[in-house]
Amino acid sequence: MIEHLDNMRPVDLLCDDDLLHVELTDGRIVSVPVWWYPPLKEALPVERNNVEFMPSSIHWPDIDLDVTVVSMLLGRQASGARPLDASGKMQMGTRQ
């Protein structure tokens, strides 16, 4: 996987209320749910669209969030991520 990192550089993105779509240098588009990244889910559209592309990640300076391409490809969610319920609200964690 390491030898292909140059092909996994983020070059563009689209983020709406539901999905984060990231285009990579090799033409792939990786899409993940926005709820995977709670700060991004709570951000205003202007904050979501203010991004800096790094060699292997995306940085949102307004909300101090970094997401790596590898974490998106591997399905790694941020700490505290909770899926949405049928009404569109964040599900509460259950005690164990």
C-alpha positions, 0 to 999 in steps of 0.5 A: 500500500505504501508504494501507492501513496502518491496516487492517493493524494487528495485533490478535490472534495465535496462535503454536504450534510450526509457525505464527504466525497474526496477525489484522489490523484488517480481519479478515484472518489472515496465517499464516507458518511459525514457522521464519521467525523463529528466536528465536520458533521456539526460544522457550518457549510462555510467551515466544511468548504475551507480545506487545505489539501496535504500530501496524504490528508485533508485539513479543515483549519476552522474546526481543527480537523485532519482526516487521512485518505488511508483512514477513509479507505480503511473505514476508520471513524473518529472517536465519538462517531455515532451513526444517525437514527431514522429521524436523522439525529445522532444515536446515543451510545449504549452503556455496557 
